[in-house]
Amino acid sequence: MILGRLLAGIPKKASLPNTMPRTFLKKAAFILIACLVFGYAAFQSQNLILGAELDVASPRNDSTVTESLLTVSGTAIRVSKISLDGRQIFTDKAGLFSEEILLAPGPNIIHLDIEDRFGKKKSKSLLVMYDAPEGAQASQTASTSPQTASSTPGSASSSINSL
């Protein structure tokens, strides 16, 4: 019978159609697994790629305040360390922070430094002007004037000579 088919020109059915779906499925499965591994790696490396983020909600840069006690608040995302004017502060689980600082009359520069778990550092500086009320400035001037009066050259020499 085989000899009859060869002679008749009818080829025997090849096994190619049976193997084609298996190779296609193997390639599709390999591509799918490779895409999943690549996607997972990209997702896990977003912390390294994006780094830490700092958003200061209050106070705004170049703002003027009339109270000496100022609350610095905001959000810090993907940070391992955060400091306000060199002093370490802490965030809650959502990344929110809120700290109070005391301002001197006039311009004040507030420094916020953050560091992520990979050692990448960022910093932000804010300029806040404390416009002290007239009574507060007068009492501060009165408290400093006796010190400046006692440190005049004539009084300093007389106090040294009396010793």
C-alpha positions in Angstrom: 0.0 0.0 0.0 2.8 2.4 0.8 4.3 1.6 -2.5 1.0 2.4 -4.2 0.8 5.9 -2.7 4.3 6.7 -3.7 3.6 5.6 -7.1 0.3 7.5 -7.2 2.0 10.7 -6.1 0.0 11.1 -3.0 2.3 12.0 -0.1 1.9 10.4 3.3 0.6 12.8 5.9 3.4 14.6 7.6 3.6 14.9 11.4 4.2 18.6 11.1 0.6 19.7 12.0 0.9 17.8 15.2 4.2 19.4 16.4 3.3 22.9 15.3 0.9 23.7 18.2 3.4 22.3 20.8 6.2 24.5 19.6 3.9 27.5 19.4 2.7 26.9 23.0 6.2 26.5 24.2 7.3 29.8 22.7 4.2 31.6 23.9 4.8 30.3 27.4 8.4 31.3 27.4 7.6 34.8 26.2 4.8 35.2 28.8 7.2 34.1 31.7 9.9 36.4 30.4 7.4 39.3 30.4 6.2 38.5 33.9 9.8 38.4 35.2 10.7 41.6 33.5 7.5 43.3 34.8 8.1 42.2 38.3 11.7 43.4 38.2 10.6 46.8 36.9 8.0 47.1 39.6 10.5 46.2 42.4 13.1 48.6 41.1 10.8 51.6 41.1 12.0 52.6 44.5 15.6 52.7 43.2 14.6 54.5 40.0 12.3 57.1 41.5 14.1 57.7 44.8 12.7 59.6 47.8 10.1 62.4 47.4 9.5 65.3 49.7 6.4 67.6 49.6 6.3 70.4 52.1 2.7 71.5 52.7 3.4 74.2 55.2 5.0 76.7 55.2 5.4 77.9 51.6 8.7 79.1 50.4 9.2 82.9 50.7 6.2 83.2 53.0 5.8 85.7 55.9 4.4 84.7 59.3 3.5 86.7 62.4 3.9 83.8 64.9 7.3 82.8 66.2 6.2 79.1 66.6 5.9 77.6 63.1 4.6 74.1 62.2 6.5 72.5 59.3 4.4 69.7 57.8 4.3 67.7 54.6 4.8 64.2 53.1 7.9 62.2 52.6 7.6 59.1 50.4 10.1 56.3 50.2 12.5 57.8 52.8 14.6 56.1 55.4 15.8 59.3 57.1 14.4 62.8 57.3 15.9 65.7 59.2 14.7 69.3 59.8 17.6 71.8 60.4 19.9 68.9 61.2 17.6 67.3 63.7 16.1 63.9 62.8 12.3 63.8 62.6 9.9 60.9 62.0 7.0 60.2 59.7 3.9 58.1 60.2 3.1 55.0 58.1 1.5 57.2 55.4 4.7 59.3 55.2 3.2 62.4 56.9 5.4 64.6 59.2 4.7 67.6 61.4 7.3 69.4 63.5 7.3 72.8 65.3 10.2 75.1 65.2 10.9 78.5 66.8 11.7 81.4 64.5 13.9 84.3 65.1 12.7 87.8 64.0 13.6 88.4 60.3 14.5 85.9 57.7 14.8 82.2 58.6 16.1 79.4 56.4 14.6 76.0 57.1 16.5 73.0 55.7 14.9 69.6 55.1 17.1 66.7 54.2 15.9 63.2 53.1 17.6 60.0 52.3 16.2 56.8 50.8 17.2 53.3 51.7 19.7 53.2 48.8 21.6 56.2 50.1 20.3 58.8 47.6 20.0 62.2 49.3 17.8 65.2 48.5 17.4 68.4 50.3 15.0 71.3 50.2 15.4 74.8 51.8 12.6 77.2 52.6 12.9 80.9 53.3 10.4 82.1 55.9 10.2 85.7 57.1 9.1 86.1 60.7 7.5 89.6 61.0 7.5 90.0 64.8 4.9 92.3 66.3 6.1 95.7 67.7 5.8 94.6 71.3 7.9 91.5 70.8 10.6 93.5 69.1 10.7 96.2 71.8 10.9 93.6 74.6 13.7 91.8 72.7 15.6 95.1 72.2 15.1 96.0 75.9 16.5 92.6 77.0 19.6 93.0 74.9 20.3 96.6 75.5 21.7 96.1 79.1 24.1 93.5 77.8 25.3 95.9 75.1 25.6 98.8 77.5 27.7 96.8 79.9 30.0 95.7 77.0 30.9 99.3 76.0 34.6 99.9 76.0 34.6 102.3 79.0 32.5 100.1 81.3 34.5 97.0 80.3 37.8 98.7 81.3 36.3 100.0 84.6 35.1 96.5 85.5 38.4 95.0 84.7 40.3 97.7 86.7 38.1 97.1 89.8 39.1 93.4 89.8 
